Amino acid sequence: MSADHPSLAQLTEEVAAAITINGINYAVMMISPFQLENFAIGFLYHEGLLTRLYDLHEFEVISDGDFIELQVTLSQRSFSAFKQTKRSLKGTSGCGICGKQALTYAFPKLPLVKPAPAPDQALLLGLRDKFSKRHQAAHNGAAIHAAAVVNKQGEFDFFQQDIGRHNALDKVTGAMLLAKNSPVTRTVLISSRCSSELVQKAIKSGYGNLISLASPSKMAVKMAAAHQLNLIHIGRQNTINYYLWQDLNHAKT
């Protein structure tokens, strides 16, 4: 009985990426080594360290095999804010909260999202298949996550991939910001389960709707409802579960 030996070229790449801000080490993240500027911008935006794109003065990638350095130069205004909040972070590709040193960093105070209407069921019904085809074609079925910004016609305005689900969301937000688009009230779709760290990123960006292809956690639903973010789960059989913040908050009263 013979065993299959798949080519290494078919496997997903993963590297350690050190993020430095104005020469100061900030974080080491495990990521897929492409769409790196999108990742850096989205990551810093979700971290609250980059609120305006023109505060990013320079970006450079230094590569050394399985290790890369993402060198970011921020404006003096953003750099001063960074120095006040600097903390060490070691991030795996599996969780965007892992490595944060205190609960205040893991669960910060979040703003209310500007309310947005939930997508109609007719738009959602074909979205899973369309997303899966785009996802598979991009990386030949390799084990990788994806995130996409969905417009009102059910098309993908932005589509990004990474071995880490939270990294993919960072990348799609970064791509949108680089294109001078605002995430506010937009709809974002993720390939993975919907956990609390993804809800946090969506809230920080101001997305109005977060769609996942795997069911959300209870904490994710509660956090989304408390901050006016709609969650939608599209199941494998195209079953659609809405977790609308207005309905959930009304049910508590």
CORGI-V335139 format. One record per residue. N is the residue number from 1. RES is the residue in one small letter. SS is DSSP state (@ for helix, = for strand, . for the rest). PSI is psi in degrees with one decimal (none if undefined). Layout:
BEGIN
n->(N;N)
res->(RES;RES)
ss->(SS;SS)
psi->(PSI;PSI)
END
This chain:
BEGIN
n->(1;2;3;4;5;6;7;8;9;10;11;12;13;14;15;16;17;18;19;20;21;22;23;24;25;26;27;28;29;30;31;32;33;34;35;36;37;38;39;40;41;42;43;44;45;46;47;48;49;50;51;52;53;54;55;56;57;58;59;60;61;62;63;64;65;66;67;68;69;70;71;72;73;74;75;76;77;78;79;80;81;82;83;84;85;86;87;88;89;90;91;92;93;94;95;96;97;98;99;100;101;102;103;104;105;106;107;108;109;110;111;112;113;114;115;116;117;118;119;120;121;122;123;124;125;126;127;128;129;130;131;132;133;134;135;136;137;138;139;140;141;142;143;144;145;146;147;148;149;150;151;152;153;154;155;156;157;158;159;160;161;162;163;164;165;166;167;168;169;170;171;172;173;174;175;176;177;178;179;180;181;182;183;184;185;186;187;188;189;190;191;192;193;194;195;196;197;198;199;200;201;202;203;204;205;206;207;208;209;210;211;212;213;214;215;216;217;218;219;220;221;222;223;224;225;226;227;228;229;230;231;232;233;234;235;236;237;238;239;240;241;242;243;244;245;246;247;248;249;250;251;252;253)
res->(m;s;a;d;h;p;s;l;a;q;l;t;e;e;v;a;a;a;i;t;i;n;g;i;n;y;a;v;m;m;i;s;p;f;q;l;e;n;f;a;i;g;f;l;y;h;e;g;l;l;t;r;l;y;d;l;h;e;f;e;v;i;s;d;g;d;f;i;e;l;q;v;t;l;s;q;r;s;f;s;a;f;k;q;t;k;r;s;l;k;g;t;s;g;c;g;i;c;g;k;q;a;l;t;y;a;f;p;k;l;p;l;v;k;p;a;p;a;p;d;q;a;l;l;l;g;l;r;d;k;f;s;k;r;h;q;a;a;h;n;g;a;a;i;h;a;a;a;v;v;n;k;q;g;e;f;d;f;f;q;q;d;i;g;r;h;n;a;l;d;k;v;t;g;a;m;l;l;a;k;n;s;p;v;t;r;t;v;l;i;s;s;r;c;s;s;e;l;v;q;k;a;i;k;s;g;y;g;n;l;i;s;l;a;s;p;s;k;m;a;v;k;m;a;a;a;h;q;l;n;l;i;h;i;g;r;q;n;t;i;n;y;y;l;w;q;d;l;n;h;a;k;t)
ss->(.;.;.;.;.;.;.;@;@;@;.;.;.;.;=;=;=;=;=;=;=;.;.;=;=;=;=;=;=;=;=;.;.;.;.;@;@;@;@;@;@;@;@;@;@;@;.;.;.;.;.;.;@;@;@;=;=;=;=;=;=;=;=;=;.;.;=;=;=;=;=;=;=;=;.;@;@;@;@;@;@;@;@;@;@;.;.;.;=;=;=;.;.;.;.;.;.;.;.;.;.;.;@;@;@;@;.;.;.;.;.;.;.;.;.;.;.;.;.;.;@;@;@;@;@;.;@;@;@;@;@;@;@;@;@;@;@;@;@;.;.;.;.;.;=;=;=;=;=;=;.;.;.;.;.;=;=;=;=;=;=;=;.;.;@;@;@;@;@;@;@;@;@;@;@;@;@;@;.;.;.;.;.;.;.;.;=;=;=;=;.;.;.;=;.;@;@;@;@;@;@;@;@;@;@;.;.;.;=;=;=;=;.;.;.;=;.;@;@;@;@;@;@;@;@;@;.;.;.;=;=;=;=;=;.;.;.;.;.;=;=;=;=;.;@;@;@;@;@;@;@;@;.)
psi->(121.1;150.0;147.3;142.3;88.8;150.4;140.9;-26.2;-19.3;-6.3;153.8;135.7;146.0;129.6;159.4;125.9;116.0;128.2;120.1;140.2;114.0;41.2;-1.2;130.3;133.7;-45.5;154.5;120.2;146.0;117.8;168.6;134.0;55.9;163.8;43.4;-37.9;-39.6;-43.9;-49.8;-44.2;-46.8;-41.5;-48.8;-32.2;-45.6;-27.1;-9.1;13.3;-13.7;102.5;-19.0;135.0;-32.2;-5.2;-6.9;108.9;-38.9;152.4;130.2;143.1;125.0;120.1;140.0;72.5;-118.1;8.6;136.3;156.1;127.7;103.8;115.8;132.9;117.3;161.7;162.7;-36.3;-49.4;-35.8;-36.7;-40.8;-37.4;-44.3;-27.9;-23.5;7.1;132.3;156.9;139.7;127.6;112.3;123.7;174.2;-2.1;-25.0;129.0;-9.4;-29.4;134.9;-17.5;140.6;-19.4;158.7;-28.4;-27.4;-38.8;-34.3;73.5;165.9;130.8;150.9;164.9;139.0;141.9;122.1;141.3;146.8;143.3;146.5;145.3;152.5;-35.5;-37.4;-35.9;-25.9;-39.5;4.5;-38.4;-47.2;-41.8;-42.4;-44.4;-40.8;-42.8;-40.5;-48.0;-40.8;-33.0;-32.5;27.1;38.5;7.4;155.5;100.1;151.6;165.9;157.0;144.6;145.9;123.7;129.0;-177.3;-13.7;1.0;16.7;162.3;110.3;-33.8;143.4;122.9;156.3;153.5;157.6;-26.1;132.5;-38.3;-31.6;-39.6;-39.3;-39.2;-46.3;-41.1;-34.9;-42.7;-42.0;-40.3;-42.4;-39.1;-29.8;8.0;36.8;150.7;135.5;-15.0;127.6;3.4;169.9;127.8;140.4;133.6;148.7;-15.1;-178.0;154.9;100.8;174.8;-33.5;-29.1;-37.0;-41.7;-46.7;-41.4;-40.0;-45.0;-32.9;-21.5;16.0;144.8;-28.7;136.7;116.2;133.9;154.3;6.4;155.3;147.7;160.1;163.0;-40.0;-40.3;-42.9;-45.3;-41.9;-43.2;-46.6;-38.8;-19.9;16.0;29.7;128.3;133.3;139.4;131.9;123.8;112.6;174.8;-30.2;25.0;24.7;140.6;122.2;119.2;132.8;82.1;131.4;-37.1;-42.9;-44.2;-40.2;-34.2;-35.9;-24.1;-17.4;none)
END
